[in-house]
Amino acid sequence: DLVRQWTLPDGRSRVEVTPSGDPNDNAAMRAFARTVLAVEPSATEGPISILEARRTVVIAFIVAGACALLSISILLWITLFLRLLLSYFLVNWIPIVARQTGMAIESAVLAVAMLNLGSIIGCFVIGRIADRRGPAVVIGVSFACGAVAIAAIGQVGQSSALLLAVTFVAGFFSIGAQLCTVALVASFYETFLR
């Protein structure tokens, strides 16, 4: 039985080699593993298996971290692009809606001004709340409220006062949340990556 454990089917014998250095010293174990692998590249077990497992785990963590960073970066880039597109469309769409409902051009200009005023105030308020409650949830809820307010812009009819109020709310939530998204991006990346 002992002969079978140490002899391979093709007649070769198995050999057990142990390090002479301290088994708790990582540098000594790496040197031992390199020496053994230089003589027999197919050697396994002991320090060789531990070092290979360590290398596999480290590489897996590096790959997972890089994939996560890349995925999050792409999502943030898309978010930042879409937020600029939203601002552009709102600033150009509000006067069109106002004119099509028969409002004066002055009301349309004031509505765009209210959108921008709401965004400035919204940025400060949403930013403060995001500092206390966590930015991802607060910004997400703000975008959802902004979407409802933007949908309401098309439903104001001929009321200039209602248009001003709804555009203020739309600016507060949608563009205010957009401005806070920039701060979220800055907090996500380390300084050397920005």
Residue frames as a rotation matrix with the C-alpha (Angstrom) as fourth column:
ASP 1
0.572 0.820 0.000 0.00
0.820 -0.572 0.000 0.00
0.000 0.000 -1.000 0.00
LEU 2
0.447 -0.507 -0.737 2.87
0.125 -0.780 0.613 2.37
-0.886 -0.366 -0.285 0.80
VAL 3
-0.628 -0.699 0.342 4.57
0.396 0.091 0.914 1.54
-0.669 0.710 0.220 -2.52
ARG 4
-0.123 0.683 0.720 1.33
0.987 0.006 0.162 2.31
0.106 0.730 -0.675 -4.41
GLN 5
0.753 0.425 -0.503 1.06
0.532 -0.843 0.085 5.77
-0.388 -0.331 -0.860 -2.78
TRP 6
0.333 -0.738 -0.588 4.58
-0.248 -0.669 0.700 6.77
-0.910 -0.087 -0.405 -3.82
THR 7
-0.750 -0.550 0.367 4.81
0.190 0.354 0.916 5.07
-0.634 0.757 -0.161 -7.23
LEU 8
-0.148 0.673 -0.725 3.00
-0.795 -0.517 -0.317 6.32
-0.588 0.529 0.612 -10.31
PRO 9
0.689 0.507 0.518 1.37
-0.142 0.795 -0.590 3.87
-0.711 0.333 0.620 -12.78
ASP 10
0.892 -0.379 -0.245 4.13
-0.254 0.026 -0.967 4.55
0.373 0.925 -0.073 -15.35
GLY 11
0.541 -0.684 -0.490 6.81
0.719 0.678 -0.154 3.44
0.437 -0.269 0.858 -12.85
ARG 12
-0.267 -0.637 0.723 8.06
0.056 -0.760 -0.648 6.86
0.962 -0.132 0.238 -11.78
SER 13
-0.215 0.110 -0.970 8.30
0.948 0.262 -0.180 7.59
0.235 -0.959 -0.160 -8.06
ARG 14
0.691 0.464 0.555 6.77
0.256 -0.874 0.413 10.51
0.676 -0.143 -0.723 -6.24
VAL 15
-0.417 -0.854 -0.312 9.11
0.738 -0.118 -0.665 12.70
0.530 -0.507 0.679 -4.19
GLU 16
0.786 0.606 -0.126 8.25
0.555 -0.601 0.575 14.93
0.273 -0.522 -0.808 -1.26
VAL 17
-0.368 -0.894 0.254 10.44
0.677 -0.445 -0.587 17.99
0.638 -0.044 0.769 -0.77
THR 18
0.682 0.557 -0.473 10.12
0.729 -0.463 0.505 20.25
0.063 -0.689 -0.722 2.26
PRO 19
0.543 -0.487 0.684 11.68
-0.047 -0.831 -0.554 23.67
0.838 0.268 -0.475 2.72
SER 20
-0.139 -0.676 -0.724 14.56
0.837 0.310 -0.450 24.10
0.529 -0.669 0.523 5.09
GLY 21
-0.818 -0.163 0.552 13.54
-0.022 -0.950 -0.313 27.69
0.575 -0.268 0.773 5.95
ASP 22
-0.831 0.556 -0.033 10.83
-0.047 -0.128 -0.991 28.93
-0.555 -0.821 0.133 8.30
PRO 23
-0.630 0.630 0.455 7.44
0.769 0.424 0.478 27.77
0.109 0.651 -0.751 6.90
ASN 24
0.357 0.775 -0.521 5.83
0.816 -0.530 -0.231 30.97
-0.455 -0.343 -0.822 8.29
ASP 25
-0.264 -0.543 -0.797 8.18
-0.022 -0.823 0.568 33.22
-0.964 0.168 0.205 6.27
ASN 26
0.737 0.674 0.043 6.47
0.054 0.005 -0.999 34.20
-0.673 0.739 -0.032 3.00
ALA 27
0.473 -0.633 -0.613 9.73
-0.874 -0.426 -0.234 35.22
-0.113 0.646 -0.754 1.32
ALA 28
-0.558 -0.698 0.448 11.33
-0.654 0.703 0.281 31.85
-0.511 -0.136 -0.848 2.17
MET 29
-0.030 0.634 0.773 8.28
0.210 0.760 -0.615 29.95
-0.977 0.144 -0.156 0.87
ARG 30
0.854 0.298 -0.427 8.28
-0.303 -0.384 -0.872 31.95
-0.424 0.874 -0.238 -2.40
ALA 31
0.013 -0.936 -0.352 11.99
-0.993 -0.052 0.102 31.24
-0.113 0.349 -0.930 -2.88
PHE 32
-0.556 -0.155 0.816 11.39
-0.276 0.961 -0.006 27.54
-0.784 -0.228 -0.578 -2.15
ALA 33
0.435 0.816 0.381 8.48
0.185 0.333 -0.925 27.38
-0.881 0.472 -0.006 -4.62
ARG 34
0.710 -0.230 -0.666 10.51
-0.676 -0.485 -0.554 29.12
-0.196 0.844 -0.500 -7.36
THR 35
-0.377 -0.923 0.081 13.41
-0.880 0.384 0.278 26.71
-0.288 0.033 -0.957 -6.83
VAL 36
-0.375 0.308 0.874 11.16
0.033 0.947 -0.320 23.63
-0.926 -0.091 -0.366 -6.95
LEU 37
0.689 0.725 0.014 9.29
0.072 -0.049 -0.996 24.87
-0.721 0.687 -0.086 -10.04
ALA 38
0.324 -0.665 -0.672 12.61
-0.919 -0.389 -0.059 25.56
-0.222 0.637 -0.738 -11.80
VAL 39
-0.735 -0.610 0.296 13.53
-0.561 0.792 0.241 21.89
-0.381 0.011 -0.924 -11.35
GLU 40
-0.798 0.546 0.253 10.08
0.592 0.790 0.160 20.39
-0.113 0.278 -0.954 -11.83
PRO 41
-0.906 0.413 0.087 7.49
-0.365 -0.870 0.331 22.74
0.212 0.268 0.940 -13.46
SER 42
-0.118 0.922 -0.370 4.63
-0.205 0.342 0.917 20.28
0.972 0.184 0.149 -12.78
ALA 43
-0.817 -0.225 -0.531 5.25
0.440 0.352 -0.826 20.20
0.373 -0.908 -0.189 -9.01
THR 44
0.071 0.902 0.426 2.21
-0.111 -0.417 0.902 20.73
0.991 -0.112 0.071 -6.78
GLU 45
0.533 0.338 -0.776 1.09
0.680 0.376 0.630 20.85
0.504 -0.863 -0.030 -3.16
GLY 46
0.052 -0.534 -0.844 2.37
0.958 -0.211 0.192 22.81
-0.281 -0.819 0.501 -0.16
PRO 47
-0.198 -0.213 -0.957 3.80
0.224 -0.960 0.168 26.28
-0.954 -0.181 0.238 -0.73
ILE 48
-0.977 -0.173 0.125 3.47
0.149 -0.134 0.980 25.94
-0.153 0.976 0.156 -4.52
SER 49
-0.333 0.933 0.137 -0.32
0.824 0.217 0.523 25.45
0.458 0.288 -0.841 -4.37
ILE 50
0.223 0.393 -0.892 -0.71
0.830 -0.557 -0.037 28.19
-0.511 -0.732 -0.450 -1.76
LEU 51
-0.533 -0.505 -0.679 1.24
0.096 -0.834 0.544 30.68
-0.840 0.225 0.493 -3.86
GLU 52
-0.933 0.247 0.261 -0.68
0.284 0.062 0.957 29.79
0.220 0.967 -0.128 -7.02
ALA 53
-0.016 0.973 -0.231 -3.99
0.976 0.066 0.207 30.11
0.217 -0.223 -0.950 -5.18
ARG 54
0.024 -0.061 -0.998 -2.89
0.556 -0.829 0.064 33.49
-0.831 -0.556 0.014 -3.81
ARG 55
-0.875 -0.414 -0.252 -1.93
0.014 -0.540 0.841 34.68
-0.485 0.732 0.478 -7.30
THR 56
-0.666 0.693 0.274 -5.28
0.610 0.294 0.736 33.50
0.430 0.658 -0.619 -8.71
VAL 57
0.207 0.760 -0.616 -7.24
0.965 -0.264 0.000 35.31
-0.163 -0.594 -0.788 -6.00
VAL 58
-0.254 -0.379 -0.890 -5.26
0.292 -0.907 0.303 38.53
-0.922 -0.183 0.341 -6.43
ILE 59
-0.992 -0.110 0.058 -5.72
0.081 -0.219 0.972 38.49
-0.094 0.970 0.226 -10.21
ALA 60
-0.343 0.937 0.061 -9.46
0.851 0.283 0.442 37.78
0.397 0.204 -0.895 -9.79
PHE 61
0.223 0.400 -0.889 -9.83
0.783 -0.617 -0.080 40.76
-0.580 -0.678 -0.451 -7.44
ILE 62
-0.614 -0.511 -0.602 -7.93
0.048 -0.785 0.618 43.03
-0.788 0.350 0.506 -9.82
VAL 63
-0.920 0.311 0.240 -10.06
0.292 0.132 0.947 41.94
0.263 0.941 -0.212 -12.79
ALA 64
-0.040 0.961 -0.273 -13.31
0.981 0.091 0.174 42.28
0.192 -0.261 -0.946 -10.79
GLY 65
0.022 -0.017 -1.000 -12.30
0.550 -0.835 0.026 45.74
-0.835 -0.550 -0.008 -9.57
ALA 66
-0.872 -0.392 -0.293 -11.39
-0.034 -0.548 0.836 46.88
-0.488 0.739 0.465 -13.08
CYS 67
-0.687 0.686 0.238 -14.67
0.569 0.305 0.764 45.54
0.452 0.661 -0.600 -14.50
ALA 68
0.161 0.758 -0.632 -16.66
0.971 -0.238 -0.038 47.25
-0.179 -0.608 -0.774 -11.74
LEU 69
-0.264 -0.341 -0.902 -14.84
0.262 -0.926 0.273 50.55
-0.928 -0.165 0.334 -12.25
LEU 70
-0.993 -0.114 0.029 -15.35
0.051 -0.191 0.980 50.38
-0.106 0.975 0.196 -16.01
SER 71
-0.402 0.914 0.065 -19.05
0.819 0.327 0.471 49.49
0.409 0.242 -0.880 -15.69
ILE 72
0.238 0.477 -0.846 -19.74
0.828 -0.555 -0.080 52.26
-0.508 -0.682 -0.527 -13.19
SER 73
-0.584 -0.524 -0.620 -17.74
0.119 -0.811 0.573 54.75
-0.803 0.261 0.536 -15.28
ILE 74
-0.916 0.279 0.287 -19.76
0.312 0.049 0.949 53.94
0.251 0.959 -0.132 -18.40
LEU 75
-0.001 0.973 -0.229 -23.04
0.964 0.061 0.257 54.32
0.264 -0.221 -0.939 -16.48
LEU 76
0.102 -0.016 -0.995 -21.90
0.590 -0.804 0.073 57.64
-0.801 -0.595 -0.073 -15.03
TRP 77
-0.879 -0.436 -0.191 -20.82
0.090 -0.546 0.833 58.91
-0.467 0.716 0.519 -18.45
ILE 78
-0.598 0.742 0.303 -24.22
0.620 0.188 0.762 58.00
0.508 0.643 -0.572 -19.87
THR 79
0.236 0.695 -0.679 -25.92
0.961 -0.271 0.057 59.73
-0.145 -0.666 -0.732 -16.94
LEU 80
-0.253 -0.409 -0.877 -23.86
0.339 -0.886 0.316 62.88
-0.906 -0.217 0.363 -17.38
PHE 81
-0.985 -0.076 0.152 -24.52
0.166 -0.238 0.957 62.97
-0.037 0.968 0.247 -21.12
LEU 82
-0.313 0.946 0.084 -28.25
0.783 0.207 0.586 62.47
0.538 0.249 -0.806 -20.66
ARG 83
0.144 0.348 -0.926 -28.42
0.843 -0.534 -0.070 65.15
-0.519 -0.770 -0.370 -17.98
LEU 84
-0.692 -0.421 -0.587 -26.90
0.056 -0.841 0.538 67.68
-0.720 0.339 0.605 -20.38
LEU 85
-0.883 0.417 0.214 -29.31
0.297 0.143 0.944 66.57
0.363 0.898 -0.250 -23.06
LEU 86
-0.031 0.901 -0.433 -32.23
0.992 0.081 0.097 66.99
0.123 -0.426 -0.896 -20.65
SER 87
-0.137 -0.077 -0.988 -31.16
0.477 -0.879 0.002 70.53
-0.868 -0.471 0.158 -19.78
TYR 88
-0.944 -0.264 -0.196 -30.81
-0.051 -0.473 0.880 71.42
-0.325 0.841 0.433 -23.43
PHE 89
-0.652 0.747 0.126 -34.23
0.538 0.340 0.771 70.01
0.534 0.571 -0.624 -24.32
LEU 90
0.037 0.702 -0.711 -36.00
0.975 -0.180 -0.128 71.66
-0.218 -0.689 -0.691 -21.38
VAL 91
-0.394 -0.258 -0.882 -34.59
0.234 -0.956 0.175 75.10
-0.889 -0.138 0.437 -22.07
ASN 92
-0.960 -0.002 -0.281 -35.68
-0.266 -0.315 0.911 74.82
-0.091 0.949 0.301 -25.71
TRP 93
-0.665 0.736 -0.126 -38.97
0.575 0.613 0.542 72.96
0.476 0.288 -0.831 -25.17
ILE 94
-0.357 0.551 -0.754 -40.55
0.779 -0.270 -0.566 75.17
-0.516 -0.789 -0.333 -22.51
PRO 95
-0.613 0.167 -0.772 -40.85
-0.320 -0.946 0.049 78.25
-0.723 0.277 0.633 -24.77
ILE 96
-0.893 0.304 -0.333 -42.35
-0.240 0.307 0.921 76.09
0.382 0.902 -0.201 -27.53
VAL 97
-0.518 0.726 -0.453 -44.98
0.822 0.569 -0.028 74.68
0.237 -0.387 -0.891 -25.13
ALA 98
-0.406 0.347 -0.845 -45.76
0.460 -0.722 -0.517 78.16
-0.790 -0.599 0.133 -23.83
ARG 99
-0.751 0.083 -0.655 -46.18
-0.514 -0.696 0.502 79.64
-0.414 0.714 0.565 -27.31
GLN 100
-0.854 0.431 -0.293 -48.31
0.035 0.609 0.793 76.72
0.520 0.666 -0.535 -28.54
THR 101
-0.356 0.756 -0.550 -50.73
0.934 0.287 -0.211 77.19
-0.002 -0.589 -0.808 -25.67
GLY 102
0.364 0.548 0.753 -51.11
0.651 -0.728 0.215 80.86
0.666 0.412 -0.622 -26.56
MET 103
0.611 -0.195 -0.767 -49.00
0.642 -0.444 0.624 82.42
-0.463 -0.874 -0.146 -23.81
ALA 104
0.947 -0.312 -0.074 -46.96
-0.314 -0.853 -0.417 85.54
0.067 0.418 -0.906 -24.40
ILE 105
0.432 -0.868 -0.246 -43.26
0.214 0.363 -0.907 85.23
0.876 0.339 0.342 -25.14
GLU 106
-0.136 -0.443 0.886 -42.58
-0.739 -0.551 -0.389 86.97
0.660 -0.707 -0.252 -21.82
SER 107
0.625 0.439 0.645 -44.22
-0.758 0.537 0.369 84.06
-0.184 -0.720 0.669 -19.98
ALA 108
0.917 -0.326 -0.229 -42.05
0.184 0.856 -0.483 81.60
0.353 0.401 0.845 -21.90
VAL 109
0.029 -0.955 0.294 -38.88
-0.074 -0.295 -0.953 83.50
0.997 0.006 -0.079 -20.98
LEU 110
-0.015 0.041 0.999 -39.96
-0.958 -0.286 -0.003 83.73
0.286 -0.957 0.043 -17.33
ALA 111
0.914 0.383 0.137 -40.68
-0.405 0.886 0.225 79.99
-0.035 -0.261 0.965 -17.33
VAL 112
0.541 -0.801 -0.255 -37.13
0.362 0.495 -0.790 79.24
0.759 0.335 0.558 -18.47
ALA 113
-0.248 -0.606 0.756 -35.83
-0.479 -0.602 -0.639 81.62
0.842 -0.521 -0.141 -15.80
MET 114
0.407 0.477 0.779 -37.94
-0.913 0.198 0.356 79.78
0.015 -0.856 0.516 -13.19
LEU 115
0.927 -0.157 -0.340 -36.48
0.076 0.968 -0.241 76.48
0.367 0.197 0.909 -14.42
ASN 116
0.041 -0.998 0.044 -32.97
0.254 -0.032 -0.967 77.81
0.966 0.051 0.252 -13.82
LEU 117
-0.186 -0.038 0.982 -33.88
-0.813 -0.555 -0.175 79.39
0.551 -0.831 0.072 -10.46
GLY 118
0.786 0.544 0.294 -35.42
-0.617 0.663 0.423 76.11
0.035 -0.514 0.857 -9.35
SER 119
0.700 -0.580 -0.418 -32.28
0.302 0.770 -0.562 74.24
0.648 0.267 0.714 -10.39
ILE 120
-0.271 -0.824 0.498 -30.04
-0.213 -0.453 -0.865 76.52
0.939 -0.341 -0.053 -8.33
ILE 121
-0.024 0.341 0.940 -32.17
-0.988 -0.152 0.030 76.20
0.153 -0.928 0.341 -5.22
GLY 122
0.896 0.422 -0.140 -32.71
-0.413 0.906 0.089 72.49
0.164 -0.022 0.986 -5.88
CYS 123
0.274 -0.881 -0.386 -29.00
0.071 0.418 -0.906 71.85
0.959 0.221 0.177 -6.08
PHE 124
-0.534 -0.492 0.688 -28.45
-0.590 -0.366 -0.720 73.30
0.606 -0.790 -0.095 -2.62
VAL 125
0.169 0.699 0.695 -31.44
-0.979 0.201 0.036 71.57
-0.114 -0.686 0.718 -1.01
ILE 126
0.912 0.169 -0.374 -30.93
-0.266 0.938 -0.223 68.18
0.313 0.303 0.900 -2.70
GLY 127
0.040 -0.984 -0.173 -27.20
-0.116 0.167 -0.979 68.38
0.992 0.059 -0.108 -1.95
ARG 128
-0.434 -0.149 0.888 -27.87
-0.854 -0.246 -0.459 68.94
0.287 -0.958 -0.020 1.76
ILE 129
0.560 0.714 0.421 -30.35
-0.792 0.611 0.017 66.09
-0.245 -0.342 0.907 1.91
ALA 130
0.760 -0.331 -0.559 -27.96
-0.143 0.754 -0.641 63.83
0.634 0.567 0.526 -0.05
ASP 131
-0.316 -0.906 0.281 -25.22
-0.501 -0.092 -0.860 64.55
0.806 -0.413 -0.425 2.50
ARG 132
-0.361 0.245 0.900 -27.51
-0.917 0.081 -0.390 63.32
-0.168 -0.966 0.196 5.27
ARG 133
0.462 0.749 0.474 -29.38
-0.615 0.656 -0.437 60.46
-0.639 -0.090 0.764 3.59
GLY 134
-0.235 -0.580 0.780 -26.97
0.319 0.712 0.626 59.16
-0.918 0.396 0.018 0.97
PRO 135
-0.505 -0.040 -0.862 -26.58
-0.555 -0.751 0.359 60.57
-0.662 0.660 0.357 -2.54
ALA 136
-0.997 0.056 -0.047 -27.71
-0.005 0.587 0.810 57.64
0.073 0.808 -0.585 -4.69
VAL 137
-0.412 0.904 -0.114 -31.20
0.902 0.386 -0.193 57.34
-0.130 -0.183 -0.975 -3.21
VAL 138
-0.004 0.412 -0.911 -31.79
0.328 -0.860 -0.390 61.08
-0.945 -0.300 -0.132 -2.90
ILE 139
-0.647 -0.289 -0.705 -30.64
-0.518 -0.512 0.685 61.80
-0.559 0.809 0.182 -6.45
GLY 140
-0.948 0.310 0.072 -32.69
0.285 0.726 0.626 58.90
0.142 0.614 -0.776 -7.81
VAL 141
-0.151 0.930 -0.335 -35.86
0.903 -0.008 -0.429 60.06
-0.402 -0.367 -0.839 -6.05
SER 142
-0.146 0.038 -0.989 -35.20
-0.048 -0.998 -0.031 63.63
-0.988 0.043 0.148 -7.22
PHE 143
-0.929 -0.193 -0.317 -34.91
-0.323 -0.002 0.946 62.50
-0.183 0.981 -0.060 -10.83
ALA 144
-0.663 0.747 0.056 -38.22
0.739 0.640 0.208 60.61
0.119 0.180 -0.976 -10.47
CYS 145
0.086 0.682 -0.726 -39.95
0.654 -0.588 -0.475 63.70
-0.751 -0.434 -0.497 -9.03
GLY 146
-0.465 -0.347 -0.814 -38.38
-0.327 -0.787 0.522 65.78
-0.822 0.509 0.253 -11.81
ALA 147
-0.980 0.134 0.149 -39.79
0.196 0.483 0.853 63.41
0.043 0.865 -0.500 -14.42
VAL 148
-0.156 0.975 -0.157 -43.29
0.970 0.122 -0.210 63.90
-0.186 -0.185 -0.965 -13.01
ALA 149
0.111 0.164 -0.980 -42.82
0.236 -0.962 -0.134 67.68
-0.965 -0.217 -0.145 -13.00
ILE 150
-0.812 -0.437 -0.386 -41.52
-0.277 -0.293 0.915 67.65
-0.513 0.850 0.117 -16.59
ALA 151
-0.736 0.622 0.266 -44.57
0.657 0.565 0.499 65.65
0.160 0.542 -0.825 -17.68
ALA 152
0.089 0.812 -0.578 -46.75
0.848 -0.366 -0.384 68.23
-0.523 -0.455 -0.720 -15.93
ILE 153
-0.604 -0.359 -0.711 -45.22
-0.003 -0.891 0.453 71.05
-0.797 0.276 0.538 -18.02
GLY 154
-0.978 0.208 0.016 -47.14
0.036 0.090 0.995 69.79
0.206 0.974 -0.096 -21.03
GLN 155
-0.322 0.912 -0.256 -50.40
0.850 0.397 0.347 69.78
0.418 -0.105 -0.902 -19.06
VAL 156
-0.706 -0.032 -0.708 -50.46
0.545 -0.663 -0.513 73.36
-0.453 -0.748 0.486 -17.70
GLY 157
0.306 0.864 0.400 -52.79
0.939 -0.207 -0.274 74.73
-0.154 0.460 -0.875 -20.34
GLN 158
0.208 -0.152 0.966 -52.89
0.529 -0.814 -0.241 78.52
0.823 0.561 -0.089 -20.65
SER 159
0.976 0.161 -0.145 -52.08
0.202 -0.435 0.877 79.37
0.078 -0.886 -0.458 -17.05
SER 160
0.344 -0.892 0.294 -48.84
-0.184 -0.371 -0.910 81.36
0.921 0.259 -0.291 -16.88
ALA 161
0.195 -0.236 0.952 -48.72
-0.968 -0.199 0.149 81.11
0.155 -0.951 -0.267 -13.08
LEU 162
0.822 0.143 0.552 -49.06
-0.283 0.942 0.178 77.32
-0.495 -0.303 0.815 -13.23
LEU 163
0.819 -0.574 0.022 -46.36
0.261 0.338 -0.904 77.12
0.511 0.746 0.426 -15.92
LEU 164
0.159 -0.782 0.603 -43.99
-0.605 -0.560 -0.567 79.14
0.780 -0.275 -0.562 -13.74
ALA 165
0.345 0.031 0.938 -44.68
-0.899 0.297 0.321 76.94
-0.269 -0.954 0.130 -10.72
VAL 166
0.940 0.064 0.335 -44.30
0.002 0.981 -0.194 73.66
-0.341 0.183 0.922 -12.62
THR 167
0.642 -0.764 0.068 -41.09
0.126 0.017 -0.992 74.76
0.756 0.645 0.107 -14.37
PHE 168
0.140 -0.569 0.810 -39.66
-0.899 -0.416 -0.137 75.83
0.415 -0.709 -0.570 -10.99
VAL 169
0.537 0.129 0.833 -40.43
-0.610 0.742 0.278 72.36
-0.582 -0.658 0.478 -9.58
ALA 170
0.974 -0.200 0.105 -39.04
0.217 0.693 -0.687 70.67
0.065 0.692 0.719 -12.70
GLY 171
0.371 -0.883 0.288 -35.83
-0.278 -0.402 -0.873 72.68
0.886 0.244 -0.394 -12.41
PHE 172
0.277 -0.215 0.937 -35.64
-0.960 -0.094 0.263 72.06
0.031 -0.972 -0.232 -8.66
PHE 173
0.590 0.042 0.806 -35.80
-0.348 0.915 0.207 68.29
-0.728 -0.402 0.555 -9.00
SER 174
0.913 -0.183 0.364 -34.44
0.394 0.631 -0.669 67.43
-0.107 0.754 0.648 -12.44
ILE 175
0.489 -0.780 0.390 -31.64
0.069 -0.412 -0.909 69.94
0.869 0.472 -0.148 -12.96
GLY 176
0.436 -0.302 0.848 -30.98
-0.881 -0.334 0.334 70.24
0.182 -0.893 -0.412 -9.21
ALA 177
0.769 -0.135 0.625 -30.40
-0.133 0.922 0.363 66.47
-0.625 -0.362 0.691 -9.12
GLN 178
0.833 -0.489 0.257 -28.22
0.414 0.243 -0.877 66.73
0.366 0.838 0.405 -12.23
LEU 179
0.387 -0.710 0.589 -25.91
-0.521 -0.695 -0.496 69.20
0.761 -0.115 -0.639 -10.52
CYS 180
0.439 -0.193 0.877 -25.66
-0.828 0.292 0.479 66.89
-0.349 -0.937 -0.032 -7.51
THR 181
0.976 -0.092 0.199 -24.73
0.160 0.918 -0.363 64.03
-0.149 0.386 0.910 -9.85
VAL 182
0.507 -0.842 0.183 -21.47
-0.137 -0.288 -0.948 65.82
0.851 0.456 -0.261 -10.62
ALA 183
0.069 -0.449 0.891 -20.62
-0.977 -0.213 -0.032 65.82
0.204 -0.868 -0.454 -6.90
LEU 184
0.743 0.250 0.621 -21.50
-0.411 0.902 0.129 62.13
-0.528 -0.351 0.773 -6.75
VAL 185
0.885 -0.464 -0.018 -19.12
0.224 0.460 -0.859 61.40
0.407 0.757 0.511 -9.62
ALA 186
0.201 -0.852 0.484 -16.36
-0.531 -0.510 -0.677 63.37
0.824 -0.121 -0.554 -7.92
SER 187
0.173 -0.106 0.979 -16.83
-0.962 0.194 0.191 61.39
-0.210 -0.975 -0.068 -4.70
PHE 188
0.954 0.231 0.189 -16.77
-0.187 0.957 -0.223 58.07
-0.233 0.178 0.956 -6.57
TYR 189
0.655 -0.756 0.028 -13.30
0.390 0.306 -0.868 58.47
0.648 0.579 0.495 -8.11
GLU 190
0.389 -0.664 -0.639 -10.12
0.782 -0.128 0.609 58.90
-0.486 -0.737 0.470 -6.12
THR 191
0.606 -0.148 -0.782 -8.32
-0.184 -0.982 0.043 62.19
-0.774 0.117 -0.622 -6.73
PHE 192
-0.440 -0.890 -0.115 -5.59
-0.354 0.055 0.934 60.63
-0.825 0.452 -0.339 -8.88
LEU 193
-0.519 0.311 0.796 -8.24
0.714 0.669 0.205 59.16
-0.469 0.675 -0.569 -11.23
ARG 194
0.475 0.815 -0.333 -10.09
0.520 -0.565 -0.641 62.43
-0.710 0.131 -0.692 -11.85
